[in-house]
Every structure is written in structure tokens, then in C-alpha cells.
Amino acid sequence: MAAKKTTKARDENKRKSSKAQDADQPETGKRPNQSVFREYLEAILIATLFLGFTNTFVVKTFYIPSGSMETTLLVGDHLFVNRAIYGSSRSELERRILPIRDVERGDVVIFRSPREPETDLVKRCIGIPGDTVEIIDKELYLNGTHVDDEGYTQHVDPRISRRVPGLRQQTSRDNFGPYVVPDDHFFCLGDNRDRSYDSRWWGPVPRHLVKGRALLIYWSNGGEVSDGSWTGVGSELQRIGSNLLGFFTNTRWERTLHLIR
């Protein structure tokens, strides 16, 4: 009889011990609201940091507010800009492994304006350091050789501006140079030659002002486009609303994901 009582008491102690262990273990399948909120917050912060990093060092967005690069780029084109391609490399191994190179002739580049550094510009690189650039009656010559640029340039004004005696050679739109591009600078022109304010007027672009190479058009907006100046909250909201309502009708779909050459 005493043995049975002892066995029963032992079983009762085991059941109590098992319940105590179960109480110590956390419930599976349920998370406190605070934990869920924290996970969402961490995910948002990580995504924000990642986007900030890529936008600063790898790929940046840019839109075209003027027609100086027509018809290569149209007003309202929104671009991805490769910011890493012109990065500095410290060793030969880095230059072989990483997709890094210097600015080349023909690149469509984004850079800070030499006259207004707070403004970004987009032009085509025509001359690199040491090149001799000359324009004769709208025709481009590089190092004494005529450049066939009809595939990407346009001239909308049939008139030819001549050099004015007493003024610097560099001030003529259609007759310029010869001009030797200095070290660490690039000579850049707009593809819409008669409607572009470029190196013919404000000189070559210093290397340190170059931000990246235009990569592709991710959206082309044929509707209302901001010129980059702040016009007030009301005007900006009206423009955004107009773009949203006209997204499908104003989008130039044939230019979507168009590589920039």
C-alpha cells in the first residue's frame, strides 16, 4: 500500500515539473505586437540605407528638363545614371575586376555645371584631355579629322554664326577653336547643337565635377515637366496630380528601358 502511494506521489511530481517547464517555454506561432513592429522598422531602415547607398554611389535617377540633348534625350525623359563607372581604382587588379573606366569620347555624362555647381547638366563628351576640338560652319573636327556625328546630332537653325572680329574665338556657336582640352578636363556638347549651352561657352568640364554616365531611360513623360525650379507647394502638387492622371496617356512607352547611346 505504501509503495502504491509513493508511486502515485512520484507521478504527480513529474506532472507538476512538466507543467512548470512548459510554462517557462515561449509560445510558438505568436509574436508580440512590439516584436512585429520592430521587425518592420528594421526592414524599412535597411531598405532605406540600401537605397541611399546605391543612389549615392552606384545608380542615381535624373530627369531631362530642357531640349539641349534632343533627339537623343527628350524633355521629360527620366534616366538611370551609373555613378560607379568613373570611380577611381587604386590597383591594376581593381581595374581588371571592377567595371571602372575613365570618361570616353561619345559618353553621355552627367556633371555639375562649372558655372552653377548646384545644377546638374547632361551633355555628350566630345574631347578628352589632349584632344584638339574645332568647329567649322557647324561641322565638328577632332584632332584635325572630321567627325561624322549625324547619327546623334541635329541642327535646327540653318543660319551659320560667324566669328566676330575682336571677340574670343570660343564665343561663336558654329565656328569654334581650335581648342586643346586641358588635363583633367572634358569638352562636352549638347546633341541639339544650335540649342545647347555647353563647353563652347563656359569651357571644359573639370574631372571632379563629373557624376556619372547616363545609362537608360526608365520612364519618358510626355506631359508637364518641371524645369527644376521651385514654384510652390500648390503648383508642385498640381503637376504631380496631372502626371498621375495622365500617366498612361502621356508616357512615351516606346522609350521605356531605352539604352542611351
N, C-alpha and C positions, 0 to 999 in steps of 0.2 A: 504494500500500500504506500509506504514511504517512498519507494522507488518511482512509483507512478506519479506522485506529487512532485518529486524532483524533476522528472522528465517534463512534466507539464509546465513547471516554472521556467525550465530552460528554454522551451519552445516559445513561451510568452516573452522572455527577454530577447530572443532572436528577432521576433516580430517587431518589438519596440525599437531595436537597434536598426533594423532595415528601414522603418519609417523615418527615423532620425536622419539616416543617410540620404534618403530620398528628399527630405526637406532641405538638406544642405545643397543639393544639386540644383542648378538653374533650370527653368522651364525651357524646353526646346520648342522651336516653331513660333515663339512670341518674342518681340523686341520692344523695349520701352520706346515711347514716342521720342524721348530725348536722344536715344541712340540713332534712330532713323533720321532725325533732323540733322544730327552731326554728320552722318554719312553723306547725306545730300549736300551739306555745306562743304565738306571736304572735296566731293566730286566737282562742285562748281568752282571752288578755289583752284583746284588742279587744272581744270579746263581753261580757266581764265589765265593762269600763269603760262600754260602751254600756248594759247593763242597769242598772248602778249609776247612771248619769246619768238614764235615764228613770225609774227608781224614786225618785230624789230630786227631780227637777224636773218630770216630766211625768205619769206614771201610777204609782200605788202600790197594792199589794194590802192588803186589810183584811178581817177576818172578824168576824162578829157573835157575841159570847159571851152576850148577855142578850136578854130579850124586850121591852125598852123601846120598840122601834120596830115591834112586831107590829101589823097583819099586813103592813105594807109590807116589812119585813125580818124574817126568821125567824132563830132561833138556828141557827148553822151555815152561814148564807149567807156566801160569800166574794166580795168586791167588788173591782172596779177603781175607783180613786179618781183623778179628774182633778185633778192638783196645779197645773196651769198656768193654769186658767181664772181664778183670782183673783189672778194675778200683777199687779204694778204696771206701768203703762205710762207712759213719760216724755213722749210726744208724742201729738198728735191722730192722726198717721199710724199710729203703733203701735196705737192703739185701733181704727182702721178696718181694719187689715190682720190683726192677730192676734186669735184668739178669746179675748180677755181682757175680763172684766167684773167688777163688784162682786157681792157676795152679794145675792141677791134673795129676797123672801118666797116660801116654798114650796120652796126648795132644801133637799135633804138633805145636810147638811155634816158633814165630819169635822174635829174640832178637839181640841186638848189641853185636858184638864179644868182649869178655873180653880182647883179645889181641889187636884188632884193632877196637875201638869203632865206627869208621866211616863206618864200614862194617856190613851189616845185615846178619844174618845166620838163617837157619831153621833146626831144629832138633826135635826129639821126647823126651819129658820129661820121664825119666825112674825112677828117685828118687826125692822125696820131702824131706824137712828138717826132719832129724832124721832117714831116711832110711839108711840101710847098703847095699851097692852095691858091688857085686863081680862077676867077670867073670872067669870061669874055662874052658879052652880049647874051647873058643867061646860060651859057654853056660852061660846065664845070671841067676844070683841068686839075689833075693831081700829079705832082712831080713831073709836069710837062706833058702828061698824057691825057687825052680827052677821056672823060668818064661817061659811059653810056648809062644814064640814070633814068631813062624814060619809063622803066618798069615800075618806079615808085614815086617819081616826082610829077608835079603838074605846074603849069604856068597859066594863070587866069587873066593876066594883063598882057596884051600883045605889045604894049609900048616898051621901049628899052630906055632905061635911065642911063645917061652918060655921066662920066666923071665931070665934076665942076672944077674948073681951074681955081687954085687957091685953097681947096678943101682937101682933107686927107683922102687917100685912095680908098681907105676902108669904109667910107661913108656911102658909096654907091651900091645900090641894090643889085644891079645887073652887070656891073663891071667892078671887079674887086681884085686886089692883090697885084702881083704875087705876094703871098704872106707865108712865112715859115712858122709852123706851130712850135712853140717853145717846149722845153722839157716839162713833164708832169702836167701837161695840158692837152685838151682835145678840142678840135674845131667841129662845131655842131651846127647843122642847118635843119630847118623845117622842110618837110617834103612839099608843102604848098609854098614854093619859093617866093612868090610875089606877095604873100600874105603872112610872112613869118618874121618875127623879131628875134634874131639869133646872133651867132658869132660874127656876122658881118657888121653888127652894130655895137655889141658890147664885148667883143673879143672872145678868146678861147675859154673853155671851162676848166678850172683847176681840178686836178685829180681828186682832191679831198672833198669836193662838192658832189661827186657822182654817188648816187644812192643805189642804183641797180639797173638791170636790163628789163625792158618790157617783154613779158613772156607770152600771155594770151589774153584774149577778151573773154571775160566770163559773163558779161551782160552788156548789151548795147541798147541804150534808151533813146528812142526817137522822139520822146516827149520833151517836157520842160526840163531844162538843165540849169543848175546853179552855176554862176560864174566864179564861185568861190568866196564871194564877199558876203558878210552877214547883213541880212536885210530885216532882221527882227523875228521874234517867235512866231507871230501870226503868218508872215509870209512863208517862213520855212515849213510850218505845219500845213499850209495850203498847198505848197509844192509837193510835200511828201504825200498828202492825200490824193493829189492829182496823179502822181506817179503810180500809186497803189491802184486807183480806179482804172487807169489806162495801161496797166502792166501788160496785159495780153495783146492789146491793140497797138501799143507804142513800141514794144520790144522788137528789135531787128533780129529775128530768130536766125537768119542766115549768117549772122556774125558771131553767134554764140559759140564759145570754145574755139574761136579762130586764132591760130598761131600768128604771132606778129613777126613779119619778116622785113 
